[in-house]
Amino acid sequence: MFAAFRALRSGFPQATATQTQLDDIARLLNGRPRQTLNLDTPEDALAREIQQIQTRVALDS
């Protein structure tokens, strides 16, 4: 998981990276628990927010 951080800091060739490589790095970073999110992952926090918004919209309709 920390390989993504090291790769980006150590001169990862961002200009020549493929979309698949960038997607893999994003997946690694977004799948990492964050203390600021009460040890949720950004991916989980976003999914929870979207669910809450959809619930509010459904109730308002």
C-alpha positions as CSV (number, residue, x, y, z in Angstrom):
1,M,0.0,0.0,0.0
2,F,2.8,2.4,0.8
3,A,4.4,1.5,-2.5
4,A,2.0,4.0,-4.1
5,F,3.4,6.8,-1.9
6,R,6.9,5.7,-2.6
7,A,6.4,5.5,-6.3
8,L,4.9,8.9,-6.5
9,R,7.6,10.5,-4.4
10,S,10.5,8.7,-6.0
11,G,10.0,10.0,-9.5
12,F,7.3,7.8,-10.8
13,P,7.1,8.7,-14.5
14,Q,3.6,10.4,-14.3
15,A,3.8,11.8,-17.8
16,T,4.2,8.3,-19.3
17,A,2.0,6.4,-16.8
18,T,-0.9,4.4,-18.2
19,Q,-4.4,5.0,-17.1
20,T,-4.4,1.6,-15.6
21,Q,-1.4,2.4,-13.5
22,L,-3.0,5.6,-12.3
23,D,-6.2,3.8,-11.5
24,D,-4.3,1.3,-9.5
25,I,-2.6,4.0,-7.5
26,A,-5.9,5.8,-6.9
27,R,-7.5,2.5,-5.7
28,L,-4.6,2.0,-3.3
29,L,-4.8,5.5,-1.9
30,N,-8.6,5.6,-1.6
31,G,-8.7,2.1,0.0
32,R,-6.5,3.2,2.9
33,P,-8.3,3.9,6.2
34,R,-8.0,7.5,7.4
35,Q,-8.0,8.7,11.0
36,T,-9.8,11.8,10.1
37,L,-12.6,9.6,8.8
38,N,-12.8,7.5,12.0
39,L,-10.7,4.9,10.3
40,D,-13.1,4.6,7.4
41,T,-11.7,4.6,3.9
42,P,-12.4,7.6,1.6
43,E,-14.2,5.2,-0.6
44,D,-16.5,4.1,2.2
45,A,-17.1,7.7,3.4
46,L,-18.1,8.8,-0.1
47,A,-20.5,5.8,-0.5
48,R,-22.1,6.7,2.9
49,E,-22.5,10.4,1.9
50,I,-24.0,9.4,-1.5
51,Q,-26.5,7.0,0.3
52,Q,-27.5,9.8,2.7
53,I,-28.1,12.2,-0.1
54,Q,-30.1,9.6,-2.1
55,T,-32.2,8.9,1.0
56,R,-32.9,12.6,1.6
57,V,-33.9,13.1,-2.0
58,A,-36.2,10.1,-1.9
59,L,-37.9,11.4,1.2
60,D,-38.3,14.9,-0.3
61,S,-40.0,13.5,-3.5
